[in-house]
């Protein structure tokens, strides 16, 4: 288990991404995936009120609603086991981080999730038009009410994150304990540097999304390969880069030596990075899940980490 920042939240070293629920996994498939993940010891589930508004016919909240029905079907003991994370600010009906928006959005999230509290509540995207004191005050109120245990930030700049953390300290408001951001072996630029420095200096934990680069880091995307996936276009772009090819070569070498799946090695590299508590990854089918769960059992050597880090170095791209 890994501890999230300064909180008391202890989580499995892989967060299960709920973006697939109501998108590429229907309710029956979602229940099967959740059952398998938790049966293997997983306890960290990540969703958002906006998932999956981008799907034709959806309006947002579908993922939370499926999770709520799953919790209802599995009972209170399951809800007590799970560290449940969701987000506010991007639902089509609740955009931005104004205090009233957060107040309305959390009410709907709790209803859909069929729970009385959210363990980790992220601001989904920064809202530059709203002062940090305003949205932190709204989040602090939710913590004091017991509707939220801890808060986190996602998609925010280093400067704005530092501003929010300083405001929490100055005003005595709830303080971010986690950052969710884009970070993986072929997308290191956004996090490494000032953002990671703010996270480290303030004792936050990183919970990276896009941990497998839309599936590219599973190794299934190769020159000439046809992959039936809703993310094929996003993942395929990495094949055209020198960095992507170098990373695949290094992953193949380490995976073969360790008798592990390529996806497991990619997640193990990420899990080993400073500040990272648990990468987020999702599976559409049960047969994709074991490679993700195996990150809990794979610790890469210093040499293996160095090989992967060198292959993925941004300045070589």
C-alpha positions in Angstrom: 0.0 0.0 0.0 1.0 3.6 -0.6 0.1 6.6 1.5 -1.4 9.6 -0.3 0.6 12.7 0.7 -0.1 13.9 4.3 -3.5 12.1 4.3 -4.5 8.9 6.0 -5.5 7.3 2.7 -3.6 4.1 2.0 -4.0 2.8 -1.5 -3.1 -0.1 -3.8 -0.2 0.9 -6.1 -2.5 0.9 -9.1 -5.6 3.1 -9.3 -8.3 1.7 -11.5 -9.5 4.3 -14.0 -13.2 4.6 -14.2 -13.3 6.5 -17.5 -14.2 3.3 -19.3 -17.4 2.8 -17.3 -20.3 3.7 -19.6 -17.9 4.2 -22.5 -15.9 1.2 -23.7 -17.2 -1.0 -20.9 -20.9 -1.5 -20.3 -22.4 -2.0 -16.9 -22.0 -5.7 -16.8 -18.4 -5.5 -18.0 -17.7 -2.7 -15.5 -19.1 -4.8 -12.6 -16.8 -7.7 -13.7 -13.8 -5.4 -13.9 -14.5 -3.9 -10.5 -15.0 -7.3 -8.9 -11.8 -8.6 -10.3 -9.8 -5.5 -9.3 -11.0 -5.5 -5.7 -10.7 -9.3 -5.5 -7.0 -8.9 -6.3 -6.5 -6.4 -3.5 -7.2 -3.2 -5.4 -8.9 -0.4 -3.4 -8.3 2.8 -5.3 -10.9 3.8 -7.9 -10.7 7.0 -9.9 -13.6 8.6 -11.8 -15.1 12.1 -12.5 -18.5 13.6 -12.8 -17.8 14.4 -16.4 -17.2 10.7 -17.4 -18.4 10.0 -20.0 -20.0 13.0 -21.5 -18.0 12.7 -24.7 -19.9 9.6 -25.8 -22.8 10.2 -28.1 -26.0 9.9 -26.1 -24.3 10.4 -22.8 -24.7 13.5 -20.6 -22.0 13.0 -18.0 -22.1 11.1 -14.8 -22.4 7.7 -16.4 -19.3 6.4 -14.7 -20.3 7.6 -11.3 -23.7 6.1 -11.7 -22.3 2.7 -12.6 -20.0 2.8 -9.7 -23.0 3.7 -7.4 -25.0 0.7 -8.6 -21.9 -1.5 -8.1 -21.5 -0.2 -4.5 -25.2 -0.8 -3.8 -24.9 -4.3 -5.2 -21.8 -5.2 -3.2 -22.7 -3.7 0.1 -21.4 -1.2 2.7 -18.3 -3.3 3.4 -17.1 -2.8 -0.1 -17.6 0.9 0.0 -15.6 1.0 3.3 -12.7 -0.8 1.6 -12.5 1.4 -1.4 -10.7 4.8 -1.6 -13.0 6.5 -4.0 -11.8 9.5 -6.0 -13.9 11.7 -8.3 -13.6 15.2 -9.7 -15.5 18.4 -10.1 -15.4 21.2 -12.7 -15.9 19.6 -16.1 -19.4 18.2 -16.0 -21.5 19.9 -18.8 -23.9 21.2 -16.2 -21.3 22.2 -13.6 -18.3 23.7 -15.4 -15.7 25.7 -13.5 -14.9 26.0 -9.8 -17.2 28.7 -8.5 -18.4 27.9 -5.0 -22.0 27.4 -6.1 -20.9 25.1 -8.9 -18.9 22.9 -6.5 -21.8 22.8 -4.1 -24.3 21.7 -6.8 -21.9 19.3 -8.4 -20.9 17.4 -5.3 -24.6 16.9 -4.4 -25.1 15.2 -7.8 -21.9 13.1 -7.5 -22.9 11.8 -4.1 -26.3 10.9 -5.4 -24.9 9.0 -8.4 -22.3 7.3 -6.3 -24.8 6.3 -3.7 -22.5 7.3 -0.9 -22.3 9.9 1.8 -18.7 10.8 1.3 -15.9 11.0 -1.3 -12.5 10.0 -0.2 -10.5 12.2 -2.6 -12.2 15.0 -4.4 -10.2 16.6 -7.3 -10.6 19.9 -9.0 -10.7 18.5 -12.5 -9.1 21.5 -14.2 -8.0 24.8 -13.0 -10.4 27.7 -13.4 -8.3 30.8 -13.8 -11.4 33.0 -13.5 -12.1 31.9 -9.9 -9.8 32.9 -7.1 -8.1 30.0 -5.3 -9.6 31.2 -2.0 -13.1 30.8 -3.4 -12.9 27.2 -4.5 -10.7 26.2 -1.6 -13.3 27.7 0.7 -16.0 25.6 -0.9 -13.9 22.5 -0.7 -13.0 23.2 2.9 -16.7 23.4 3.7 -17.3 20.0 2.2 -14.5 18.6 4.3 -15.9 20.1 7.5 -19.4 18.7 6.6 -17.9 15.2 6.2 -18.8 14.9 2.5 -15.2 14.9 1.4 -12.2 13.4 3.2 -9.3 14.9 1.2 -8.9 17.1 -1.8 -6.6 17.0 -4.8 -5.8 19.0 -8.0 -5.7 17.9 -11.6 -4.6 19.8 -14.7 -3.0 22.8 -13.0 0.2 24.7 -13.5 3.0 24.8 -11.0 2.4 28.5 -10.3 -1.3 28.0 -9.6 -0.8 24.9 -7.5 1.8 26.8 -5.4 -0.7 29.7 -5.1 -3.5 27.3 -3.9 -1.2 25.6 -1.4 -0.1 29.0 0.0 -3.7 30.1 0.3 -4.6 27.0 2.2 -1.8 27.6 4.7 -2.6 31.3 5.1 -6.4 30.9 5.4 -6.4 27.6 7.3 -8.4 25.9 4.6 -8.3 22.3 3.4 -5.1 21.6 1.5 -4.4 19.6 -1.6 -2.8 16.2 -0.8 -2.5 14.9 -4.3 -1.9 16.0 -7.9 -3.3 14.1 -10.9 -1.5 14.9 -14.1 -0.4 13.5 -17.4 2.8 11.5 -16.9 4.2 8.4 -18.5 7.3 7.1 -20.2 6.6 9.0 -23.5 5.0 12.1 -21.9 7.4 13.3 -19.2 7.7 17.0 -20.1 4.5 18.3 -18.5 5.2 16.9 -15.0 9.0 16.7 -14.5 10.4 20.1 -13.5 8.5 22.9 -11.7 5.3 21.0 -11.2 7.1 17.9 -9.7 9.1 20.3 -7.5 6.0 21.9 -6.0 4.5 18.5 -5.4 7.7 17.3 -3.7 8.4 20.4 -1.6 4.8 20.4 -0.2 4.6 16.7 0.5 1.9 15.9 -2.0 1.6 12.6 -3.9 1.3 12.2 -7.7 -1.4 10.0 -9.1 -0.6 10.1 -12.8 -3.3 9.7 -15.5 -2.6 8.4 -19.1 -0.1 6.1 -17.4 0.0 3.8 -20.4 -0.2 6.6 -23.0 -3.7 5.5 -24.3 -2.5 1.9 -24.5 0.8 2.6 -26.5 2.8 1.4 -23.5 1.1 -2.0 -23.5 3.3 -2.8 -26.5 0.3 -3.8 -28.7 0.8 -0.9 -31.0 3.6 -1.8 -33.5 4.3 -0.8 -37.1 1.7 -2.4 -39.3 -0.4 -3.6 -36.4 -4.2 -3.0 -36.5 -5.7 -2.5 -33.0 -9.4 -2.4 -32.4 -9.6 0.2 -29.7 -11.4 3.5 -29.2 -7.9 5.0 -28.3 -6.1 3.6 -31.3 -5.7 7.1 -32.9 -4.2 8.6 -29.7 -1.9 5.7 -29.0 -0.7 5.3 -32.6 0.9 8.8 -32.7 3.7 7.6 -30.5 4.8 5.1 -33.2 5.9 8.0 -35.4 8.4 9.4 -32.8 12.0 8.3 -32.2 11.3 8.4 -28.5 8.4 6.0 -28.9 10.4 3.5 -30.7 13.3 3.7 -28.2 10.9 3.2 -25.3 9.3 0.2 -26.9 12.7 -1.4 -27.5 13.8 -0.8 -23.9 10.4 -2.0 -22.5 10.7 -5.2 -24.6 14.2 -5.9 -23.2 13.2 -5.4 -19.6 10.0 -7.3 -20.0 11.7 -10.3 -21.5 14.4 -10.3 -18.8 11.8 -10.1 -16.0 9.2 -12.4 -17.7 6.7 -9.6 -17.3 4.2 -7.9 -19.6 5.3 -4.7 -21.3 2.4 -2.8 -19.6 3.6 -4.0 -16.2 7.1 -2.7 -16.8 5.8 0.7 -18.0 3.7 1.1 -14.9 6.5 -0.1 -12.6 8.8 2.6 -14.0 6.1 5.2 -13.3 5.4 3.8 -9.8 9.1 4.1 -9.0 9.4 7.8 -9.8 9.7 10.3 -6.9 6.4 11.5 -5.5 4.3 8.9 -7.4 1.9 7.0 -5.1 -0.2 5.1 -7.7 -0.5 5.4 -11.5 -4.0 5.3 -12.9 -4.8 2.7 -15.6 -8.0 1.3 -17.0 -9.0 -2.0 -18.7 -11.8 -2.6 -21.1 -11.8 -6.4 -20.7 -10.9 -8.8 -17.9 -7.9 -10.2 -19.9 -6.2 -6.8 -19.8 -6.4 -6.5 -16.0 -3.7 -9.0 -14.8 -0.9 -7.0 -16.5 -2.0 -3.9 -14.6 -2.4 -5.5 -11.3 1.1 -7.1 -11.6 2.7 -3.7 -10.9 2.2 -4.4 -7.2 4.6 -7.3 -7.5 7.3 -5.9 -9.8 10.1 -3.7 -8.5 12.6 -2.7 -11.2 16.3 -2.6 -10.5 18.3 0.6 -10.6 19.8 -0.5 -14.0 16.4 -1.3 -15.4 15.0 2.1 -14.3 18.0 3.9 -15.8 17.6 2.1 -19.1 14.0 3.1 -19.4 14.7 6.6 -18.2 17.4 7.1 -20.8 15.3 5.7 -23.6 12.5 8.1 -22.8 14.6 11.2 -22.3 12.6 14.1 -23.6 15.7 15.9 -25.0 16.3 13.0 -27.4 12.8 13.2 -29.0 
